[in-house]
């Protein structure tokens, strides 16, 4: 398989000097002596001008000769190459691709909206120029395909408290790294190097967003209530133990049950309790 090869073209300034000398001599001989053979020298000098090429920083020039790959110039400067070369310029600069938000289904079938930001650059100019039809369009299509595949591997979020499984929302660097590897493997054929790939937008699709928001709120409420009850039980237990330890009051089982019930209501209620002061006998 043909691979990228770098060529070192002729120095452009020396070549320009040669062309100018040939052009000047041809014009002088043609004007002074009307020597028709020097017309050929004039034509050759003009033809050689086609071979001059300027390569800017972080830019490359891919050269082909009669359909055969001749090599790539990556070093910036002023050069002269074979005038018969067909030249194609390819930028080596890093580029950003901020994808449009697309609707896909996650692992369990929930429709979600997801998007990515991709930083990439051309690394192999031969593959970029000849292995694919349009390498820029290839990057866009394959990045979206990789994003769709990733969304089908993971769930959007944990369901029913399953915190051991990575999700798109909680996976973090692992999800982003897998996305980067997937895109890199797809773009390798086009000679593209992926510098960074990250999910930059993630949300439930509009048709289920409200239902999922209610589920998340319910999950949060249940978790909060669990903590409240757990703390209330500990406080009631501590209160009973301290009363018994310091012998402040003797409580039978019925009184303990009443006290526990009252304390649990006060501690677990989502509203402030309204105490009732008993001015009579406790019995």
N, C-alpha and C positions, 0 to 999 in steps of 0.2 A: 504494500500500500504506500502511495506517495505521501510524504510528510513535509511539513514546512521546512524550507531551507533558506538560510540567509545569504544574500549576495553582497559583495562589496563593489559598488560601481566606481567608475572613474571620477576623479576629483573634478567638480564642475568648473572651478575657476581656471584650471589648466586647460581643460577642454574648450572653455570659452575663448581663451587666448589663441588656441590653435584655429578655431573656427573664424575668429576675427582676422587672423593673419591670412588664412586661405581666402576669406571674403575680400580683404583689401587687395591682395595680390591679383586676384581674378579681376576685380574692377579696374585696377591700374593697367593690367596687361590688355584688357579689352578696350579700354579708352585710349591707351597710348599707341598700341600697335594693331588694334582692330583684329586681334587674333581670335578667330572664332572658337578654337578648341578650349579657350579659357571660359567659354560659356558653361561648359560642363563643370568646371571648377566652381563657378558661381552657383550653379544648381546644387552641387554637392554640399557647399557651405550652407545654403539655405535649408537643405534637407537635414543636415546634422543638427540644426537648431532644435528640431523636434525632440531630440534625445535629452534635452535638459529637464531636470525635475528637481523640485524643492520638497524636502520632507520636513515637516514641522514636528516639534516635540510631541511625543505620544501619538504619533501618526505613522502609518505604514503604507507602503506601495507594493501591491502584488503585481508581478510582471508575468505575462504569457507571450510566447513566441509561436505564432501559427498554431494556436490551440494547445501548445505544450507549456506546462508550468515551468517558468525559468527561475523563479526565486522571489524572495520578499526583501525589501529594504525597510529596516526598522530604525536605523541610526539616523537622527535628524541631521540635515545639512543640505548643501547644494551639490548635485551630482549630474553626471551624464551617463545615459544608458543607451542601449541599442535603439535607434529610432523606430525599428519595426516592432518593438515591444508594445503590447496592449497593456495599459496600466490601470489598476483599480485601487483607489485609496480606501483604506479601512482605518477608522479611529481606534486607538488603543486606550483611550481614556475610560475611566470608570463611569458607569451610567446608572441612573436610578430608574426603577420601574415601580410606580405606585398603581397597583391593579385596581380595577373597579370592584366594588363589592358584589359578590355573586351569591346566589341562593343554592345551597347544597343540603344533603341529608347527612346527619352525623351517624355514628355507629348504630344507634338504636332507632334511626329513622326520623328523628326530629328535624324539621326544616330550620336551617340556621343561615345567617348572613355572615360571610367571612371575606376578608381581603388580606393582601400581603404587600410588603414593600421589599423590593429586590435590588441589590447592588451587584452589578456584573461588569465584566470587561472581556474583550477579545484577547485570547491567549495564543491560539493557533490560527494564523491568518489563512493558511491553505484550507483548513476545514470550514472556516467561516465563509470563504469565497466560493468553494466548490463542492463541499459535502452536503449543503442544504441550499434550497432555492433562495430564501431570504432570511438571513440569520436573525435580523431584528424581529421579524414577525414570528420566527421560530421560538424565540425567547418568550414572547408574550403568550403564545398558545400552550407551550409546554409548561410554563410556570402555573398557568391556570389549571392544567390537567393534574399537575403534582399537588396543587392545593385541594382539588376535589378528592384526590385519592387519600390525602392525609385526613380530611374531614370524615371520610368513611371508616377510618381506623379507630378514631377516638370518639367518645361521647362528649357532648358539649359540657356537661357538668355531672357531678356525682349524684346518683339517685339513691334515695333511702339510706343515706349515710354511708355509702360504700367509699370510704376514703383511701383505700389501698390502691385503687385503679387510677392511672394518670388520665386526665381529661384535657380537652382543648383549653379550658379556662384555668386549670390549675397545673397543667403540665410544665409550663414555663419553658426553660431552656431545652429540656428534652424534646418537647414538641417542635420547637424552632430548629433544633439541630437535625431532627429527622426530616423536616421540611427542606432544609438546606441540602442534605444528602440526596434527597429524592430529586430535587431540581438539578443538582450537579450531575447526577447520573444521566438525566435526560438531555442536558445541554452539552455533554461531553462530545457528542457526535458533531456538534457545530463549532468546536474549539472555543467554547465559552467557559470562563472561570467565574464561579459564583463567590463573591466576596462576603455577602451577608444576605440572609433571607429571614424575614420576621413577619409574624401575623400582626397586622396593625388595626384590624377591625374584627370584632367577634360579637355577635348578638343573635338572639332568637329571631326567627322570621316574624313578621307582623301578625300573622294569623294565630300564632300561639304565644306571643310575647306576654299578653295579659294573664293567660292561664299559668304560664311558667312563673310569672312574678308572684302570683298568689301562692303557688306551691313553695317558692322560696321564702315568702313571708311566713307561711304556715310552719315550715321547717324551722325558721328562726324562732318563732314563738314557742314551739314545742321544746326546742333546745333551751330557751331561756327559762321556761317553766320547770324543766327538769332540774336546772341549777338552783332555781328558787326553792323547789321542794326539797332537794338534797340539803340545802343550807338550813331550811326550816326544821327538818328532822334533827339535824345536828344541834341546833339551838334548843329545841324542846328537850332533847336528851340531856344536854348540858344543864338546863334549868332544873330538871327533876333531880339530877345527880347532886347539884349544889344545894338544893333545898333539903335533900335527905342527909347530905354530908354535914351541913351546918345545923341540922335539926331546927330549922326555922319554923316549920309547920309539919304536922303529921297528916298525911293524905292517904285515905284508903283508895282502893282500886277505882271506885266510882268517881271520886274527886280527881284522881289522876287522869281518868278518861275525859272528864269535863275540861280539865286544864289543858290537856293535849289538844282537844278539839278547838278550844278558844284560841290557843296560841297558833295553831295551824291556820285558822281562818285569818287571824291578824297578819301573820307573816306571809301567807301566800296570796292574799287578796291584792288585786291590781288597783284598789282604791284605799285611801286612808281609812283606818277603822275609827268608829265613833264609840268610845268607851262609855259604859254605864257605871256610875259610882253607886255602890251598895252601901247605904248608911245604916242598915239594920244588921241583923245577925247573918253570918255567912251560912247558917243552916236554915 
